[in-house]
Amino acid sequence: MPSSKNPAIEDYLKTVYSHTEWQPDPITPSVLAGKLGVAPSSVTEMVKKMAAQGLVSHVPYGAVRLTEAGAVQALAVVRRHRLIETWLVQEMGYGWDEVHDEAEILEHAISDRLLEAIDARLGRPLRDPHGDPIPTADGSIAAEPFVRADEAAAGHRGRVIRISDRDPGLLRGLEVAGVHPGVELEIEALDGDANARVRISGESHELPNGAASAIWLTA
Protein backbone atom coordinates (compact mmCIF):
# COMPACT_ATOMS: atom_id res chain seq x y z
CA MET A 1 0.00 0.00 0.00
CA PRO A 2 1.19 3.55 -0.57
CA SER A 3 1.78 5.69 2.48
CA SER A 4 1.62 9.43 3.06
CA LYS A 5 4.99 9.23 4.88
CA ASN A 6 3.73 12.06 7.08
CA PRO A 7 3.18 10.98 10.71
CA ALA A 8 0.67 13.73 11.43
CA ILE A 9 -1.43 12.92 8.37
CA GLU A 10 -1.17 9.20 9.16
CA ASP A 11 -2.50 9.85 12.68
CA TYR A 12 -5.44 11.83 11.28
CA LEU A 13 -6.28 9.16 8.71
CA LYS A 14 -6.11 6.37 11.27
CA THR A 15 -8.29 8.30 13.72
CA VAL A 16 -10.96 9.06 11.11
CA TYR A 17 -10.99 5.40 10.04
CA SER A 18 -11.06 3.99 13.58
CA HIS A 19 -13.94 6.26 14.62
CA THR A 20 -16.33 4.65 12.14
CA GLU A 21 -14.95 1.11 12.21
CA TRP A 22 -17.26 -0.05 15.02
CA GLN A 23 -20.12 2.48 14.83
CA PRO A 24 -21.81 4.31 11.93
CA ASP A 25 -21.62 8.01 12.83
CA PRO A 26 -18.97 9.99 10.90
CA ILE A 27 -16.43 12.01 12.85
CA THR A 28 -16.73 15.77 13.28
CA PRO A 29 -13.78 18.16 13.49
CA SER A 30 -14.43 18.78 17.20
CA VAL A 31 -14.42 15.06 17.99
CA LEU A 32 -11.32 14.62 15.86
CA ALA A 33 -9.59 17.39 17.84
CA GLY A 34 -10.53 15.71 21.11
CA LYS A 35 -9.28 12.30 20.05
CA LEU A 36 -5.97 13.69 18.80
CA GLY A 37 -5.51 16.13 21.68
CA VAL A 38 -5.03 19.12 19.41
CA ALA A 39 -6.69 22.52 19.02
CA PRO A 40 -9.75 22.77 16.75
CA SER A 41 -7.90 25.34 14.64
CA SER A 42 -5.14 22.77 14.02
CA VAL A 43 -7.72 20.26 12.84
CA THR A 44 -9.26 22.83 10.48
CA GLU A 45 -5.91 23.48 8.82
CA MET A 46 -4.94 19.82 8.60
CA VAL A 47 -8.31 18.78 7.18
CA LYS A 48 -7.97 21.46 4.50
CA LYS A 49 -4.51 20.11 3.64
CA MET A 50 -5.77 16.52 3.51
CA ALA A 51 -8.76 17.51 1.39
CA ALA A 52 -6.42 19.26 -1.06
CA GLN A 53 -4.47 15.99 -1.31
CA GLY A 54 -7.67 14.06 -2.03
CA LEU A 55 -7.55 12.08 1.23
CA VAL A 56 -10.76 13.34 2.88
CA SER A 57 -14.00 15.03 1.93
CA HIS A 58 -15.28 17.80 4.16
CA VAL A 59 -17.66 20.74 4.11
CA PRO A 60 -17.32 23.57 6.67
CA TYR A 61 -18.68 22.53 10.09
CA GLY A 62 -19.58 19.12 8.70
CA ALA A 63 -18.25 15.61 9.16
CA VAL A 64 -14.87 14.45 7.89
CA ARG A 65 -14.97 11.36 5.65
CA LEU A 66 -12.19 9.40 4.00
CA THR A 67 -12.04 9.31 0.24
CA GLU A 68 -11.10 6.06 -1.48
CA ALA A 69 -7.46 7.19 -1.56
CA GLY A 70 -7.65 8.21 2.09
CA ALA A 71 -9.08 4.85 3.09
CA VAL A 72 -6.22 3.03 1.33
CA GLN A 73 -3.65 5.02 3.29
CA ALA A 74 -5.61 4.72 6.54
CA LEU A 75 -5.74 0.92 6.21
CA ALA A 76 -1.99 0.85 5.63
CA VAL A 77 -1.40 2.68 8.92
CA VAL A 78 -3.93 0.50 10.74
CA ARG A 79 -2.19 -2.61 9.39
CA ARG A 80 1.17 -1.43 10.70
CA HIS A 81 -0.24 -0.50 14.10
CA ARG A 82 -2.08 -3.78 14.66
CA LEU A 83 0.72 -6.00 13.40
CA ILE A 84 3.16 -4.22 15.71
CA GLU A 85 0.82 -4.71 18.67
CA THR A 86 0.51 -8.41 17.84
CA TRP A 87 4.27 -8.77 17.46
CA LEU A 88 4.93 -7.04 20.80
CA VAL A 89 2.56 -9.43 22.61
CA GLN A 90 3.52 -12.67 20.88
CA GLU A 91 7.25 -12.16 20.44
CA MET A 92 8.39 -9.47 22.87
CA GLY A 93 6.52 -10.39 26.06
CA TYR A 94 4.35 -7.29 26.32
CA GLY A 95 0.91 -7.41 27.93
CA TRP A 96 -2.10 -6.49 25.78
CA ASP A 97 -2.54 -3.44 28.01
CA GLU A 98 0.98 -2.16 27.23
CA VAL A 99 1.24 -2.20 23.45
CA HIS A 100 -0.91 0.68 22.17
CA ASP A 101 1.46 3.54 22.96
CA GLU A 102 4.50 1.61 21.72
CA ALA A 103 2.73 0.87 18.43
CA GLU A 104 1.78 4.55 18.09
CA ILE A 105 5.49 5.37 17.90
CA LEU A 106 6.74 2.42 15.87
CA GLU A 107 4.02 2.51 13.20
CA HIS A 108 5.57 5.62 11.65
CA ALA A 109 9.12 4.26 11.59
CA ILE A 110 8.82 0.64 10.49
CA SER A 111 9.78 -0.24 6.92
CA ASP A 112 7.56 -2.22 4.57
CA ARG A 113 10.21 -4.95 4.45
CA LEU A 114 10.28 -5.37 8.24
CA LEU A 115 6.49 -5.25 8.41
CA GLU A 116 6.25 -8.07 5.87
CA ALA A 117 8.80 -10.09 7.84
CA ILE A 118 6.81 -9.60 11.06
CA ASP A 119 3.58 -10.60 9.32
CA ALA A 120 5.21 -13.78 7.98
CA ARG A 121 6.85 -14.55 11.34
CA LEU A 122 3.49 -14.30 13.11
CA GLY A 123 1.75 -16.54 10.56
CA ARG A 124 -0.32 -13.83 8.88
CA PRO A 125 -2.59 -13.08 11.89
CA LEU A 126 -6.10 -11.87 11.15
CA ARG A 127 -6.68 -10.01 14.43
CA ASP A 128 -4.57 -8.11 16.94
CA PRO A 129 -4.49 -8.86 20.70
CA HIS A 130 -7.62 -6.76 21.28
CA GLY A 131 -9.57 -8.47 18.49
CA ASP A 132 -9.33 -5.66 15.96
CA PRO A 133 -9.00 -7.05 12.41
CA ILE A 134 -5.62 -6.65 10.74
CA PRO A 135 -5.89 -5.48 7.12
CA THR A 136 -4.02 -7.58 4.60
CA ALA A 137 -1.28 -6.06 2.46
CA ASP A 138 -3.85 -5.44 -0.31
CA GLY A 139 -6.25 -3.65 2.06
CA SER A 140 -8.77 -6.45 2.61
CA ILE A 141 -10.21 -6.64 6.11
CA ALA A 142 -12.35 -9.24 7.88
CA ALA A 143 -15.79 -8.25 9.16
CA GLU A 144 -18.72 -10.00 10.82
CA PRO A 145 -22.02 -8.86 12.39
CA PHE A 146 -21.53 -7.54 15.91
CA VAL A 147 -23.28 -5.93 18.86
CA ARG A 148 -21.71 -3.90 21.64
CA ALA A 149 -22.24 -5.57 25.00
CA ASP A 150 -23.97 -2.57 26.61
CA GLU A 151 -26.50 -2.59 23.74
CA ALA A 152 -27.16 -6.35 23.87
CA ALA A 153 -30.22 -7.83 25.54
CA ALA A 154 -29.98 -9.87 28.70
CA GLY A 155 -29.59 -13.51 27.67
CA HIS A 156 -27.60 -12.66 24.54
CA ARG A 157 -24.86 -15.17 23.89
CA GLY A 158 -21.89 -14.42 21.69
CA ARG A 159 -18.18 -14.65 21.15
CA VAL A 160 -16.06 -11.69 22.18
CA ILE A 161 -14.88 -10.19 18.89
CA ARG A 162 -13.11 -7.10 20.12
CA ILE A 163 -12.26 -5.13 23.26
CA SER A 164 -11.37 -1.45 23.08
CA ASP A 165 -7.79 -0.67 24.06
CA ARG A 166 -8.58 2.88 25.21
CA ASP A 167 -8.14 2.06 28.93
CA PRO A 168 -5.20 -0.16 29.99
CA GLY A 169 -6.65 -0.48 33.50
CA LEU A 170 -9.91 -1.81 32.09
CA LEU A 171 -8.01 -4.36 30.00
CA ARG A 172 -6.28 -5.63 33.14
CA GLY A 173 -9.62 -5.90 34.94
CA LEU A 174 -11.17 -7.84 32.07
CA GLU A 175 -8.19 -10.17 31.98
CA VAL A 176 -8.79 -11.01 35.65
CA ALA A 177 -12.46 -11.71 34.83
CA GLY A 178 -11.43 -14.03 31.99
CA VAL A 179 -12.85 -11.78 29.25
CA HIS A 180 -10.76 -11.59 26.09
CA PRO A 181 -11.28 -12.00 22.33
CA GLY A 182 -12.50 -15.47 21.43
CA VAL A 183 -14.28 -16.14 24.73
CA GLU A 184 -17.93 -17.21 24.56
CA LEU A 185 -20.12 -15.45 27.11
CA GLU A 186 -23.74 -14.74 27.99
CA ILE A 187 -25.09 -11.40 29.18
CA GLU A 188 -26.81 -12.20 32.50
CA ALA A 189 -27.67 -8.71 33.71
CA LEU A 190 -27.10 -5.23 32.38
CA ASP A 191 -27.79 -1.81 33.88
CA GLY A 192 -26.34 0.67 31.46
CA ASP A 193 -22.55 0.64 31.36
CA ALA A 194 -22.05 0.74 35.14
CA ASN A 195 -23.26 -2.70 36.19
CA ALA A 196 -22.94 -5.75 33.99
CA ARG A 197 -22.76 -9.43 34.81
CA VAL A 198 -21.79 -12.15 32.36
CA ARG A 199 -21.55 -15.93 32.45
CA ILE A 200 -18.43 -17.64 31.14
CA SER A 201 -18.07 -21.43 31.21
CA GLY A 202 -20.91 -21.67 33.72
CA GLU A 203 -19.53 -19.06 36.12
CA SER A 204 -20.84 -15.54 36.73
CA HIS A 205 -18.51 -12.57 36.58
CA GLU A 206 -19.14 -8.92 37.42
CA LEU A 207 -17.57 -6.70 34.80
CA PRO A 208 -15.62 -3.59 35.80
CA ASN A 209 -17.43 -0.27 35.49
CA GLY A 210 -17.43 0.92 31.89
CA ALA A 211 -16.52 -2.50 30.52
CA ALA A 212 -19.77 -3.28 28.69
CA SER A 213 -19.32 -0.37 26.26
CA ALA A 214 -15.79 -1.57 25.48
CA ILE A 215 -16.74 -5.13 24.46
CA TRP A 216 -18.08 -6.19 21.06
CA LEU A 217 -19.78 -9.58 20.65
CA THR A 218 -20.99 -11.62 17.70
CA ALA A 219 -24.56 -10.60 16.95
N, C-alpha and C positions, 0 to 999 in steps of 0.2 A: 504494500500500500504506500502511496505517497504520503509525505508528512510535511507539515508547515515549517518544521524546524525552528519554531518560535515558541518557547515554553509558555509565555503568557497566552498566546492564541490557543495553544494546545489545552491549557487549563480551562479556558472559556468553552472550547468545543466539547470537552469531556463533561463539563458541568451542565451544559445545555442538554447533551445527550442523556446523561444519567438522570436528570430531573424527570424526563418523560418515559424512562425505561420501564418503570413499575407503576405508573399512574398516567392518566390521559391529559392532564391540564398542561398547556405549554408554559414555559417560564417567562416571567416578566423581568424587565431590567432591574426593578427593586429587589426581587427575589434573587436574581443573579448576583447583585452586589452583596447581598447578605451572605450567600453561600461562599463567595470568594473572599469576603472580608475586605472589600474595597469600596471607595466612595462611588455614589451613583454617577457622578460626573465622569469618573474613570470608565465606568461601564458604557456610558453614552459614546465616548470617544472610541473605545475599542470595538463596540458593535458597529459603528460607522465604518471603521477600518476593515472589519471582517465582511461587512456587506459589500464594500467596494471590491474585495477579493473574491466575491461570489460564494462565501462560506455560510452566510446566514441571510435570512430575509427578515425585515423588520420595518414597521411603520412607527412614527413617533408615538410614544406612550403605549405602544402595543406590545404583544408578545414577541419573543425572539425564537425563530425556528431555523433549524439546520436546512440548508439546501442539500441536494444530492452530493455535491462535492464536499460540503461541510460534514455530512454524515460519514463519508468515506474516511476523512481525516480523523473524525471523532472516534470511529471504531478502531482505527490504528492505535490511537492513544490508549483507549480502553483495553485493547489486546495487550499492549505492553504492561500496563498497570496490573492487570489481573494475572498475567503469567509471572510477573515478578513476585506478586504476593504468594502465588502457589509455590514458586521456587523457594522463597524464604521459609515457608512452613515445611515443605517436604525435604529440602536439602540442607537448610541452614539452621534448623532448630528453633525458629521463631514460633511464638504462639500466634493464633489467628487474631488476637487482640493487639498485636504489636506491629503488624506489617503495613498498615495503610500509609502511615507517614513516611516510612522508608521507601515504599513504592512511589509515592508522590515525588520524591527526589530522583530516584533512579530512572523513572520512566522517560525523562527528558535526555538522559545521557547514554542509554544503552544503544548499541548498534544493532542493525537488522540481523547481522551475522550471529551475534551473541544471542539475540532473542530467538532465532531459529534453533540454535543449539540447545537453549534452555527448553524450548517446546519439545524438541526431539527427546531430550534427556528425561523429561517428565512423562513421556508417552502420549503426547498430544492431548492434554487434559481438556475437558469440555467445560468445567466449572472451576472457579477459584475457591479458596477455603470458606468463603461466606455463602457460596452457592450461586454467585453471579456468573452468568454464562461468559465464556471466553470466546471472542470472535476468532474465526479462523483467519489465516493469512489473506484469503480472498474476500474477507468481510462478512462471511456467513455467520449467523448466530442462532443458537438453539432457543426455542421458545415453547412454552406450554401453558394452558389455561391455569390461572392462579387466583387466589383470594388472600387478602391480608387477614391475619388472624383476628384482629380487633373488629373486622367487618364480617367474620364468619358467624354462622348460627351455632348455638350450643348443640352439641352432638355431631358437628361436622368432623369428619375424619379425613386426614390427608397426610401427604409426605411433606416434610419441610423442604421447600425449594431453595429458599434464600433467607438470610438474616442480615439486616443492615449493619454495616461496620461503623456507623457514626459515633457509637459510644463504646469504647473499649471496656469500661466497667460493666456495661450490660452484657457484652459478649462473655466476660468471665462468669457473670451470674448465670447465664444460660448454660454455659459449659457445666457448671456444678449441677444444674437441674437436668442435665442429659439431653438438652435441646441443641441440635446442630443439623446442618443440611443432610438429608437422607433419612432422618428419623421419622417414623410413622407416629402420629399422635391424634388424639381426639380432644376437641374442645369440650370440657365438662361444664365450666361456668365462666361467664364473661360479664364484667361490669365496666364498660368503657375500656380505657387503656390502663386503669389503675389496678384493677383486680381481675386476674385471669387464672384459671386452674385448668390444667391439661392432664390427660392420662397417657402414659407411655409404658408399654409392656405391662399393662395391668396395674401400674402404680400411679397415684395422683401426685402432681407437682404444682406448687404455687409459682407462678412466674413473677420475676421482679417487676416493679412498677415500670410502666412504659414499654414492656417487652412485646406485648401483643401487636403494637403498631410497627414493630421492627421485624416481624416474622411473616413470611409469605408461604402459603401452603398450596398444594395441588387443589384445584377446584372440585 
